[in-house]
Amino acid sequence: MAALRIALTIVFIIISVVLAGIVLMQEGKSAGLGAISGAAESYWGKNKGRSMEGALVKITRILTILFLVIAIILDIKRF
């Protein structure tokens, strides 16, 4: 069981570092002046899910779920 705990801890640390980097790479959610001119409704605004930004959002969600699950597992294994 000690080997499993060490492996989960290493994966947890790696996920933490990668998640911090991905969050810092994402753009801010404020629309800025683009919302005034209607730029949010352009082709790029509608297809944001297929862009690099959309991929970063999906990866962030997956890593966040993994982060929480591993945190809970490590906390339960502590007892």
C-alpha positions as CSV (number, residue, x, y, z in Angstrom):
1,M,0.0,0.0,0.0
2,A,2.9,2.3,0.6
3,A,3.9,2.1,-3.1
4,L,0.4,3.0,-4.2
5,R,0.4,6.0,-1.9
6,I,3.8,7.2,-3.2
7,A,2.7,6.7,-6.8
8,L,-0.6,8.6,-6.2
9,T,1.4,11.4,-4.5
10,I,3.7,11.7,-7.4
11,V,0.8,11.8,-9.9
12,F,-0.9,14.4,-7.6
13,I,2.1,16.7,-7.7
14,I,2.5,16.4,-11.5
15,I,-1.2,17.2,-11.9
16,S,-0.9,20.2,-9.6
17,V,2.0,21.7,-11.6
18,V,0.4,21.0,-15.0
19,L,-3.0,22.4,-13.8
20,A,-1.3,25.6,-12.6
21,G,0.5,26.0,-15.9
22,I,-2.7,25.4,-18.0
23,V,-4.7,27.9,-15.9
24,L,-2.0,30.5,-16.4
25,M,-2.0,29.9,-20.2
26,Q,-5.8,30.6,-20.5
27,E,-7.1,33.9,-21.6
28,G,-9.2,36.0,-19.2
29,K,-13.0,35.6,-19.4
30,S,-13.7,39.3,-19.5
31,A,-15.1,40.3,-22.9
32,G,-13.6,43.8,-22.9
33,L,-14.4,46.1,-25.8
34,G,-15.2,43.1,-28.1
35,A,-18.6,42.7,-26.4
36,I,-19.6,46.3,-27.3
37,S,-18.9,45.8,-31.0
38,G,-20.4,42.4,-31.2
39,A,-17.2,40.5,-31.8
40,A,-18.2,37.8,-29.4
41,E,-20.8,36.6,-32.0
42,S,-18.3,36.2,-34.8
43,Y,-17.1,33.0,-36.3
44,W,-14.3,32.7,-33.8
45,G,-16.7,33.3,-30.8
46,K,-19.0,30.6,-31.9
47,N,-16.3,28.0,-32.6
48,K,-14.3,28.6,-29.5
49,G,-14.7,25.0,-28.4
50,R,-12.7,23.8,-31.4
51,S,-9.8,26.2,-30.8
52,M,-6.8,25.9,-28.6
53,E,-8.6,27.8,-25.9
54,G,-11.5,25.3,-26.0
55,A,-9.0,22.5,-25.6
56,L,-7.4,24.1,-22.6
57,V,-10.8,24.5,-21.0
58,K,-11.5,20.7,-21.5
59,I,-8.1,19.7,-20.2
60,T,-8.5,22.0,-17.2
61,R,-11.8,20.3,-16.3
62,I,-10.4,16.8,-16.6
63,L,-7.3,17.6,-14.6
64,T,-9.4,19.3,-11.9
65,I,-11.6,16.3,-11.6
66,L,-8.5,14.0,-11.3
67,F,-7.0,16.4,-8.8
68,L,-10.0,16.2,-6.6
69,V,-10.4,12.5,-6.9
70,I,-6.8,11.8,-6.0
71,A,-6.9,14.3,-3.1
72,I,-9.9,12.4,-1.7
73,I,-8.2,9.1,-2.2
74,L,-5.0,10.2,-0.5
75,D,-7.0,11.7,2.4
76,I,-9.0,8.4,2.9
77,K,-5.8,6.3,2.7
78,R,-4.3,8.4,5.5
79,F,-6.6,6.8,8.1
